[in-house]
């Protein structure tokens, strides 16, 4: 299957509490990946093809939300297609420091979905 959902992100008002909730509820391991403010949750031994879950802080003044990321070859071309289908670009492709190329869009109802470049 192509274009797998490989990453999910939960932005929270209280990152530590939500990270504890998921590790305790499901026994997932956690790894701090950005200055003790963003954690990756995962199943022991998880490998490519497994959904990885990040927990990080919600922007100041905003409620938390959930975003999943679809793995694609070319985020810019997918964004162009999404706009033709009635969606809108929220974030042009940008490289995360030391990480993947990401982009965000809203579907026609306003749900925020992410794209991550396949590597």
N, C-alpha and C positions, 0 to 999 in steps of 0.2 A: 504494500500500500504506500502511495506517495503522499507527501504533505501531511505528515503525522503531527499530532499535538504532542510536543515533547517537553513543554515547560508551562507551569501554571504559577501565578503570582498572587499572593494575598497581601494587600496593603491594609494595615491595621492601625487603629488608634493606639493600642498598647501592644507593641511588637513582642515584648517578652512574654506577656500573658498568653497571646495567641500561639506563639512558638511552643510554649509549655503545653498548651491544650493539645496541639496536634501530636507532639512527641509522646505525651502521656496517653492520649486516646488510642493511638495506633501503634505505639512502640517504634516510631520512626526515629532514625538518628538525625542529628542536626549538626551543621557546620557553619560557623561564622565566616562569611565571605566578604563583607564590607564593613570595616570599622565597628564591629559589634552592633550594627544596626540592621543588617540584612543577613538572613540565615537561609541556608538551603536545607530542606527536609528531604529525607529519602529513606528507602528501604535498604537495609544492609545488603551489600552486594549488587545494588542496582546498577544497570549497565545501559548502554544506548538502546533506545526503543522503550524505555520506562519513563513515565511521566515524573519529572522532577518538580518539586514545589518550593518556591521561595517565599519567605515571609519578611516583609519590610515595613517601614513606617509610611502611613498615609500622609499626603501633603498637608501642611498646617491648615486647619480650618475645614478640612474635608472628612467625610465619613470614609471608612475603609471600603474596599471593593475587591473583587476577584477578577483577574485577567488571565486568560489562557493564550498561549503563543502557538502558532502554526508554523512548522518548519517548511521553508520554501527555498528555491534556488535563487530567486531575484526579488527581494522585497519591493523595489521600486516599480517593477513591471506589474506585480500583483496589486500594488496600491492604485496604479492607473486603471487596472481592470475593475477594482472595487468601486472606484469613483464612477465608472461607466454603468455600474450596476445599482447606483443609488447610495452607496456608502460615501464616507468622507475621510480624508487623511487627517489624523490628529498629530502625528509625529513622523516626519520624513525619516528615512533610514539613517541611523547614527550608530557608530561603533561604541560599545561600552568599553571603558578603559580595561585593556587586557582581556576583553571578552568578545562576544559575538556582535554582529550587526543586527539591530532591532528597529522595528517601526511599529506604529500604532494606528488603528483606524476605528471608526464607528460604523456599525452596520446601519441599515436604513431606520431601525428603531432606536439607535443611539447606544447600543451595547458596545463596549470597548473590547477589541480583540487585538492581540499582538502578532507580529510576524517576526521570525528569527531566521536568519540565513543559514541554510544547510551547509555543513562543512564536511 
